[in-house]
Amino acid sequence: MPDVRTSVVESIRVALSRARASARADQDAAKADLAAAQARLDRVRLAAAQRPARAAAERDSRLADLDAAHTATLADLARQASLASTMRAPGAAGEPWESWHPTPAVQGEPPDLLRIGEVRIPRAGTTPALVPLLDHGHVTLVDNVQVGGDAVVAGLLLRALGRTAHGQIEITGYDPERLGGGLAGFAPLAPAGLLRFVGPGGLTPLLNELVDNIRRINETVLAGDYTSLAEMAERTGRRPEPWRVAVLLGGDEPSRHERAQLERILRTGAACGVHLIVRGISVGSHKDVQVIRVDGERATVSGYGALPVYLDEAPPAELVTATCRKIAGQVSIGPAPAVFANLIPGKMWTERSAGGLTAPVGDSPEGRPVDVTLADYPPHALIAGPSGTGKTNLIYAWMGALASRYSPDELAFYLLDFKEGVSFARFAPGRRDPSWLPHVRLVGVNVNTDREFGLALLRFLGDELRRRADAAKEHEVTKLSELRHEDPKGHWPRIVAVIDEFQILLTGRDALAQEAATLLEDLARRGRSQGIHLILASQDVSGIEALWGRPALVAQFTLRIALPKARRILHEANLAAETLPRHHAVVNADSGAPDANRIVRIPAASDRRVWSELQHRLWQDRPAWLGAPRLFDGDAVPRLAEAPDFAKLAPSAADSAPVALLGESIDVRAYSARLPLTRSPGRNLAVLGTRVDEACAVLAAAARSLARQHADGDARFSVACLDPDAAATAASLRADLPVDTGWYDVEGLAALLPSLNPDGLRPHYLILFAVDAAASRLAVKTGGQSGHDHLRRVLNTGPERRTHVLGWWRGVSRLRDDLGGVGSRTDSIGAWVALDVQGADLTSFVPQQGGPAWYPRPWRALYFDRARHRTPEILIPYGLGG
């Protein structure tokens, strides 16, 4: 038992010893944990004490990095903005108001950004704050806009007006609260049509109109060829549409329809030059909209992020008003004309005229060339416009466009100007410029008193019409296009006859006007099929009225061109010409019906320098066969030495009849009025009238031309000068005649006549100046016969023996006295030239009851040859200088 108890006690003692050892170990571990915890606590307390300083240091480091990066960004922005200011805000787009004035951009220059204020950047200075508008997008002002919004709107509008060509911006104001007061300074633009106001309730029609403009421009102006008006202007140099800026200044909240229209304009308007400046109406976010949030003198602008923009002050009211008044005045004068160079193709003479003639005369309001055609329909044109509206300039533009497209083989011009002036003379060779327009065959200028020349042109065209009609019959065709196909080697150009102030031909009730009207009607009716086209122009309403009495004639002129204020050329209900600005015309190919109107801007084509460049270019390329055109100047006195007929004269066979040249015929072809001196009775000439110089000129030309047809000694000349005023001319003539020419005074003539006994072997020409001055001496009888008896014998029997009298009598009655008095026969005077003699006084010398319709005028004469003429013709005496 004791051993068991001892064993148990020992076991307990061991267990207790182990427990005490474990407890001491646990206690030591707890003390160690407590020490570690205290250490950790000390470290935490230390870290907590150090954290604020480290955090502050880290914060300062981060802020320093941000500040450096921000400063660099701002400096870079400042440099970019400064560059933009230099490149895109010149002149009126960015100048301060104290030195501001309009500086319109040159043609083709894109619109600039517009200044509204400045950006102030620390350590980078200031730079202008620029806003894109024209051709870029729209501007909307939001927030506290009442404080500075007016200044922004006024500044944007004034800078845009000052930096664009006058009249290129049209402003519409919608200001329902202040009824236009927000744009009052721009009111002077209204009379010129550059500003209009839309009243309350007008927002919907305004937005609809702007949307319609965008649609129209896309469909008819850009037409798929360009993406925007800006691109069109860049590629073509022309901008056919103005910028349209609508300023919307508050009002009620837009309706659903109005909101939809606003959205359409904001999306598509900039490409079509339609822009909005909106204040007081909420606008959605768009990439093309610049948002300006105004707060007093400062604002934030979407293009500048969070940078504050310090707004400019409003432009001075007097500056706005004065500028708008000046712009309106310039616009009221009228737009600048289109450019003549735009009518000329890059390559000349590439078109064929077989089917007609088509060429532009100017630009449409959309900037596209307006072509005008002359063909089977419309065949002829009528142009009208008061003096100063550009009628001649229009003709120049049309001719230039045609001449540059069609070669002289395809087109021929015949030009006639009845008004006083030399409008068409530039197309013929001149003293200063030897070139001519190769297409021109005839130029008639200063023919206001020579209606006969106009009639001669119509007769010529009538002959050409018959020639073409005969050729068409021969080839069994009816039209010029068919004739040219069947006869490719023939020369069948289209003919365009331009007659300015044509009504002069049709005025009066004489035979000339009747014949002219008949010829015109025939040409107008039948010329279309044979390629002969008429362009008749008039500046006076009477010119147009001259046609209304001839409905069959006027009906042929279906192409009508009316210049500003032209009357009675269009349909009576068509008043389009009444409101035309300068340099514009209404082109109507349907006899003036209102629905056929086309408005055209006519370029400045009358400048001599502009035309000279084109004419020289065409002239240098003219065909080798082409000669210079015929120039008929009604104010010029022709010279015998330059007459084509005189140059051809030469000594001929003894049995051929010589021809006396008396003066220049008034005709399309340049030729002389001729008097054949055959051996028939009456082959004498009487010059009648008191004009010494003209009478002497006729006799001198006749004598010189006769002398040119005889070799020395083959003919005899006798000159009697009985008027002292004619002595110088007679003496000059004698020096040009053969050396054996006789010279006689009154007594010498009285002695010469009885001694004349022509043998017919050699021609004898008696050149008698002022025969009637010898009347008293010739009345003396010697041997039962007077000098008058001998003169009558020579007149009656001389021509058959090659003796001819070319004499000047200073009155019809004096000639009749020398022939034997009233009732005496005048057969011995087979030809006469009348100067200042009334037609009624010539009754006995022409087989026409009442005498010819002749009204004397300076340096013109009426010529009649019994053997050749049915009616007298008018001639121009050659100048005394030869």
MOQUIZI-V444159 format. One record per pair of residues at least 12 apart in sequence whose C-alpha atoms are under 7 Angstrom apart, sorted by the first residue. I is the first residue (numbers start at 1). J is the second residue. D is the distance in Angstrom with one decimal. If there is no record, write none. Layout:
i: (I/I)
j: (J/J)
d: (D/D)
//
This chain:
i: (74/75/78/78/81/81/82/85/88/88/89/89/89/91/92/92/92/93/93/93/93/93/93/93/94/94/97/102/102/103/103/104/104/104/104/105/105/105/107/108/108/108/108/111/113/113/113/113/114/114/114/114/114/115/115/115/115/116/116/116/116/116/116/116/117/117/117/117/117/118/118/118/119/119/119/129/134/135/135/135/135/136/136/137/137/137/137/138/138/138/138/138/138/139/139/139/139/139/139/140/140/140/140/140/140/140/141/141/141/141/141/141/142/142/142/142/142/143/143/144/144/145/147/147/148/148/148/149/150/151/151/152/154/154/155/155/158/166/166/166/167/167/168/168/169/169/169/169/170/170/170/170/170/170/171/171/171/171/171/171/172/172/172/172/172/172/173/173/173/173/173/173/174/174/174/174/174/174/175/175/175/176/176/176/177/179/180/185/185/185/186/186/186/188/188/188/188/189/189/189/192/192/192/204/207/207/208/211/211/214/214/217/221/228/228/229/229/229/238/239/240/240/240/241/243/243/244/244/244/245/245/245/246/246/246/247/247/247/248/248/248/249/249/249/250/250/250/253/290/290/297/297/298/298/299/334/334/337/337/337/337/337/338/338/338/338/338/338/339/339/340/340/340/340/343/343/343/343/344/344/345/348/348/349/349/349/349/350/350/351/351/352/352/353/353/354/354/354/355/355/356/356/356/357/357/357/358/358/358/358/359/359/359/359/359/360/360/361/361/361/361/362/362/362/362/363/363/363/364/364/364/365/370/375/376/376/378/378/378/379/379/379/380/380/380/380/380/380/380/381/381/381/381/381/381/381/382/382/382/382/382/382/382/383/383/383/383/383/383/384/384/384/384/384/384/384/384/385/385/385/385/385/385/385/386/386/386/386/387/389/389/389/390/393/393/393/394/396/396/397/397/403/408/408/409/410/410/411/411/411/411/412/412/412/412/412/412/412/413/413/413/413/413/413/414/414/414/414/414/414/414/415/415/415/415/415/415/416/416/416/416/416/416/417/417/417/417/417/417/417/418/418/418/418/418/418/418/419/419/419/420/420/421/421/422/422/424/424/425/425/428/428/428/435/435/436/436/436/437/437/437/438/438/438/440/441/441/442/442/442/443/443/443/444/444/444/445/445/445/446/446/446/447/450/451/452/453/453/454/455/456/456/457/458/458/462/462/465/465/468/469/479/479/480/480/480/494/494/495/495/495/496/496/496/497/497/497/498/498/498/499/499/499/500/500/500/501/501/501/501/502/502/502/503/503/506/521/524/524/525/541/544/544/558/558/558/559/559/559/559/560/560/560/560/560/561/561/561/561/562/562/562/562/563/563/563/563/564/564/564/564/564/564/564/565/565/570/570/570/571/571/574/574/583/583/584/584/584/584/585/585/585/586/586/586/587/637/637/638/638/639/639/639/640/640/640/641/643/644/645/645/646/649/649/650/650/651/651/651/651/652/652/657/657/657/658/658/658/658/659/659/659/659/659/660/660/660/660/660/660/661/661/661/661/661/661/662/662/662/662/662/663/663/663/663/663/664/664/664/664/665/665/665/666/666/673/679/679/679/679/680/680/681/681/681/681/681/682/682/682/682/682/682/683/683/683/683/684/684/684/684/684/684/684/684/685/685/685/685/685/685/685/686/686/686/686/686/686/686/686/687/687/687/687/687/687/688/688/688/688/688/688/688/688/689/689/689/689/689/689/689/690/690/690/691/691/692/694/694/695/696/696/697/697/697/697/698/698/699/700/701/704/707/712/714/715/715/715/716/716/716/716/717/717/717/717/717/718/718/718/718/718/718/719/719/719/719/719/719/720/720/720/720/720/720/720/721/721/721/721/721/722/722/722/722/722/722/722/723/723/723/746/750/750/753/753/753/754/758/758/758/759/760/760/762/763/763/764/764/764/765/765/765/766/766/766/767/767/767/768/768/768/769/769/770/770/770/771/771/771/772/772/772/788/792/795/796/812/826/830/830/831/831/831/832/832/832/833/833/833/833/834/834/834/835/835/835/835/836/837/838/838/838/839/839/839/839/839/840/859/859/860/860/860/860/861/861/861/862/862/863)
j: (121/124/124/127/127/128/127/128/112/113/112/113/114/103/159/162/163/112/113/114/115/159/160/163/114/115/315/162/163/162/163/162/163/164/165/163/164/165/237/233/234/237/238/134/130/131/132/133/130/131/132/156/159/128/129/130/131/129/130/152/155/156/311/312/129/309/310/311/312/309/310/311/308/309/310/309/273/230/270/271/273/270/288/270/275/288/289/275/276/277/288/289/290/276/277/278/289/290/291/277/278/279/289/290/291/292/278/279/291/292/293/294/279/280/292/293/294/293/294/294/295/294/295/296/294/296/297/294/182/313/314/314/314/315/314/315/320/327/330/331/194/331/242/243/194/242/243/244/194/195/242/243/244/245/194/195/196/244/245/246/195/196/197/245/246/247/196/197/198/246/247/248/197/198/199/247/248/249/248/249/250/199/200/251/251/199/197/317/320/321/320/321/324/321/324/325/328/324/325/328/328/331/332/258/261/262/261/261/265/269/272/272/366/271/272/271/272/273/367/367/365/366/367/366/273/274/273/274/275/274/275/276/275/276/277/276/277/278/277/278/279/278/279/280/279/280/281/281/302/303/310/311/310/311/311/581/582/583/601/602/603/604/362/363/601/602/603/604/603/604/397/603/604/605/360/361/362/401/401/404/404/404/405/404/405/406/407/405/406/405/406/406/410/410/494/480/481/484/375/481/373/374/375/373/374/375/371/372/373/374/371/372/373/401/402/372/401/397/398/401/602/600/601/602/603/600/601/602/599/600/601/600/600/528/528/529/558/559/589/528/533/557/533/534/535/556/557/558/559/534/535/536/557/558/559/560/535/536/537/557/559/560/561/536/537/538/560/561/562/537/538/539/561/562/563/566/569/538/539/562/563/564/565/566/539/540/565/566/539/563/564/582/583/604/605/606/602/605/606/603/605/439/438/439/493/493/494/439/493/494/495/439/440/441/493/494/495/496/439/440/441/495/496/497/440/441/442/443/496/497/498/442/443/444/497/498/499/443/444/445/498/499/500/444/445/446/447/499/500/501/445/446/447/448/500/501/502/446/448/501/446/448/445/446/445/446/443/445/443/445/443/629/631/616/619/615/619/628/615/618/619/618/619/622/629/629/630/629/630/631/630/631/632/631/632/633/632/633/634/633/634/635/634/634/505/666/666/667/505/516/667/668/668/519/520/519/523/527/530/530/530/529/530/529/530/531/531/532/531/532/533/532/533/534/533/534/535/534/535/536/535/536/537/536/537/538/537/538/539/543/536/537/538/543/546/546/553/553/556/556/567/568/569/589/590/591/588/589/590/591/587/588/589/591/592/585/586/587/588/577/585/586/587/577/584/585/586/577/578/579/580/581/582/585/577/578/591/592/593/592/593/593/594/601/602/599/600/601/602/599/600/601/598/599/600/599/878/879/878/879/878/879/882/701/878/882/882/671/671/671/672/705/708/709/708/709/708/709/710/711/709/710/676/677/678/676/677/706/709/674/675/676/677/706/674/675/676/702/705/706/673/674/675/701/702/705/674/698/701/702/877/698/875/876/877/878/875/876/877/878/874/875/876/874/875/875/799/800/801/802/799/800/796/797/799/800/828/796/799/827/828/829/830/799/804/829/830/795/804/805/806/828/829/830/831/805/806/807/829/830/831/832/806/807/808/809/829/831/832/833/807/808/809/832/833/834/808/809/810/811/812/833/834/835/809/810/811/834/835/836/837/810/811/836/835/836/726/859/877/808/726/729/877/878/879/880/877/878/806/733/878/737/737/738/762/762/763/764/741/763/764/765/741/742/764/765/766/741/742/743/765/766/767/742/743/744/766/767/768/743/744/745/749/767/768/769/744/745/768/769/770/745/746/769/770/771/773/774/769/770/773/774/778/787/787/790/791/790/798/801/803/801/801/802/802/802/803/802/803/804/803/804/805/804/805/806/805/806/807/806/807/808/807/808/808/809/810/807/808/809/809/810/814/818/819/828/828/841/845/865/866/864/865/866/863/864/865/861/862/863/864/861/862/863/856/860/861/862/856/856/854/855/856/851/852/853/854/855/852/876/877/874/875/876/877/874/875/876/874/875/875)
d: (6.8/5.6/6.5/6.4/6.1/7.0/5.5/6.3/5.1/5.7/5.6/5.6/6.3/5.8/5.6/5.5/5.4/6.6/6.8/5.0/6.3/5.1/6.8/6.0/6.3/5.2/6.1/4.0/6.2/5.8/5.3/5.9/4.4/4.6/5.1/5.7/5.5/6.4/6.8/6.0/6.1/4.9/6.7/6.2/5.6/5.4/4.6/6.8/5.1/5.1/6.3/6.5/6.6/6.4/5.7/4.4/6.2/5.9/6.2/6.3/6.7/7.0/5.9/5.9/5.1/6.4/5.4/4.1/4.5/5.6/5.3/6.5/6.5/4.9/6.2/6.7/6.8/6.3/5.2/6.3/5.8/5.7/6.8/5.1/6.3/4.7/5.8/5.4/5.0/6.0/6.2/4.7/6.2/6.4/4.8/6.3/5.5/4.8/6.1/5.6/4.5/5.8/6.9/6.3/5.1/6.2/6.2/4.9/6.0/4.9/5.9/7.0/6.4/6.6/6.4/5.1/6.7/5.7/6.3/5.7/5.6/5.5/6.8/5.3/6.3/5.7/6.6/6.8/6.8/6.2/4.0/6.9/6.6/6.9/6.2/6.1/6.8/5.7/6.9/6.4/6.7/5.7/4.6/6.1/6.8/5.5/4.7/5.9/4.6/6.0/6.8/6.2/4.9/6.2/5.9/4.8/6.6/6.1/4.9/5.8/5.7/5.1/5.7/6.3/4.7/6.1/6.3/4.7/6.0/6.0/4.9/6.3/6.0/5.0/6.5/6.0/4.9/5.9/6.5/4.9/6.5/5.9/4.8/5.8/6.6/6.8/6.6/6.3/5.9/5.4/6.6/6.2/6.0/6.7/5.6/5.1/6.7/5.6/6.5/5.3/5.2/6.4/5.8/5.9/6.1/6.9/6.9/7.0/6.4/6.3/5.8/6.4/5.7/4.4/6.0/6.0/5.7/6.7/6.9/6.8/5.9/4.6/4.3/6.3/4.7/6.1/6.1/4.8/6.2/6.0/4.8/5.7/6.3/5.0/6.3/5.9/4.8/6.0/6.2/4.8/6.1/6.1/4.9/6.0/5.7/4.1/5.6/6.9/5.8/6.8/5.8/5.5/4.5/5.7/6.9/5.8/5.5/5.5/6.3/5.9/4.8/5.9/6.7/6.7/5.9/5.7/4.0/6.8/4.9/6.6/6.9/4.9/6.0/5.7/6.1/7.0/6.9/5.6/5.7/6.3/7.0/5.2/5.5/5.8/4.4/4.6/4.9/5.9/6.5/5.5/5.4/6.4/6.4/5.6/6.7/6.7/4.7/6.8/6.7/5.7/7.0/5.8/4.3/5.5/5.1/6.3/6.3/5.6/4.3/6.5/5.1/5.6/6.7/5.6/5.7/5.8/6.3/5.9/5.1/7.0/6.5/5.7/5.3/4.7/6.1/5.4/5.1/6.9/6.0/4.8/6.2/6.9/6.7/6.7/5.2/6.1/5.8/5.9/6.6/5.3/6.0/7.0/5.3/5.0/5.9/6.7/4.9/6.7/6.2/6.4/4.7/6.4/5.3/6.7/4.6/5.7/5.8/5.0/5.9/6.1/6.3/4.9/6.2/6.2/4.5/6.4/6.1/4.8/6.0/5.7/5.0/5.5/6.6/5.3/6.2/5.8/6.7/6.8/4.8/6.2/4.7/6.3/6.6/4.5/4.4/6.0/6.9/6.2/5.7/6.3/6.3/6.7/6.8/6.7/5.6/5.1/6.5/5.8/6.2/6.9/5.2/6.9/6.2/4.7/5.7/4.3/6.1/6.2/4.9/4.9/5.9/4.9/5.8/6.5/6.3/6.2/4.9/6.3/5.8/4.5/5.9/6.0/5.0/5.9/6.1/5.8/4.8/6.3/6.3/4.6/6.2/6.0/4.8/6.1/5.9/4.9/6.2/6.0/4.5/6.2/6.1/4.8/6.2/6.1/5.1/6.7/6.6/5.9/4.7/6.7/6.8/6.2/4.9/4.3/6.0/5.5/6.8/6.3/5.3/6.3/5.0/6.2/6.6/5.6/5.4/6.4/6.4/6.7/6.7/6.7/6.9/6.2/6.5/6.4/6.3/6.7/6.3/7.0/5.6/7.0/6.1/6.9/5.8/6.0/5.9/4.4/6.2/5.2/4.7/6.1/6.1/4.8/6.1/6.0/4.7/6.0/6.3/5.0/6.3/5.7/4.8/6.0/5.0/7.0/5.9/6.8/5.6/5.8/6.8/5.8/5.3/6.2/5.8/6.2/7.0/7.0/6.6/6.6/6.7/6.4/7.0/4.8/5.7/6.1/4.9/5.8/4.8/6.0/6.2/4.8/6.0/6.1/4.8/5.9/6.3/5.0/6.1/6.1/4.7/6.0/6.3/5.1/6.3/6.1/4.7/6.1/5.6/4.5/6.9/6.9/6.1/6.3/6.5/4.6/6.1/6.6/5.0/6.8/5.9/6.5/6.2/6.8/6.6/5.7/5.5/4.2/5.8/4.2/6.4/6.0/6.1/5.1/6.2/6.2/6.1/6.6/5.5/4.6/6.2/6.2/5.6/5.1/6.7/6.3/6.6/4.6/6.5/5.0/6.1/7.0/5.0/6.5/6.7/6.6/5.4/4.7/6.8/4.0/6.9/4.8/5.5/6.7/5.1/5.8/5.3/6.9/5.4/4.5/5.5/5.9/5.3/6.6/5.6/4.8/6.3/6.4/6.4/5.8/5.2/6.0/5.1/5.4/5.5/6.8/5.6/5.2/5.8/7.0/6.6/6.1/6.3/6.6/6.3/6.0/5.8/4.7/6.5/4.0/4.6/5.8/6.2/6.9/6.4/5.8/5.1/6.0/5.6/6.5/6.7/6.2/5.4/4.3/5.8/6.5/5.7/5.0/6.3/4.6/5.8/5.6/5.9/4.8/6.5/6.1/5.0/6.0/6.2/5.3/5.8/5.4/6.6/6.7/5.7/5.2/4.3/5.2/5.4/5.0/6.4/6.8/6.6/4.6/6.5/6.5/6.0/6.8/5.1/4.3/6.6/5.9/6.1/5.6/6.7/7.0/5.8/6.1/6.8/6.6/6.7/6.0/4.1/5.2/4.3/5.6/6.5/7.0/5.4/6.9/5.4/5.1/5.9/7.0/5.4/5.7/6.3/6.3/4.7/6.3/6.1/6.7/5.0/5.3/6.1/5.2/5.7/6.8/6.6/6.5/4.6/6.3/6.1/4.5/6.0/5.7/4.7/6.0/6.1/5.2/5.6/5.7/6.3/6.1/4.8/5.9/6.6/4.6/5.3/6.2/5.0/5.2/5.9/4.9/6.9/6.6/7.0/6.9/6.6/6.5/6.4/6.7/6.7/6.6/6.2/6.1/6.2/5.3/5.8/7.0/6.9/6.1/6.8/7.0/6.3/6.6/6.3/5.5/4.9/5.9/6.6/6.2/4.6/6.3/4.9/6.4/5.8/4.9/6.2/5.5/4.5/6.2/6.2/4.9/6.0/6.0/5.1/6.2/6.1/4.8/5.9/5.9/4.5/5.7/6.7/6.3/4.8/6.0/6.7/6.0/6.3/4.8/6.9/6.0/6.2/5.8/5.5/6.7/5.9/7.0/6.7/5.8/6.9/5.7/6.2/5.9/7.0/5.7/6.3/5.6/6.9/5.7/6.6/6.1/4.1/5.3/6.9/4.8/5.7/6.3/4.6/6.4/5.9/5.1/6.1/6.2/4.8/6.0/6.4/5.1/5.9/6.2/4.5/6.2/6.0/5.3/5.0/5.3/6.4/6.4/5.9/5.6/5.6/6.8/6.2/6.2/6.4/5.6/5.2/7.0/6.8/6.1/5.5/5.6/4.3/6.1/5.9/5.6/6.7/6.2/5.5/4.5/6.6/5.5/5.0/6.5/6.5/6.8/4.9/6.7/5.1/6.4/6.3/6.2/6.6/5.2/5.0/5.7/4.7/6.8/6.9/6.1/6.4/6.8/6.0/4.9/6.7/5.6/5.3/6.2/4.6/6.3/6.7)
//
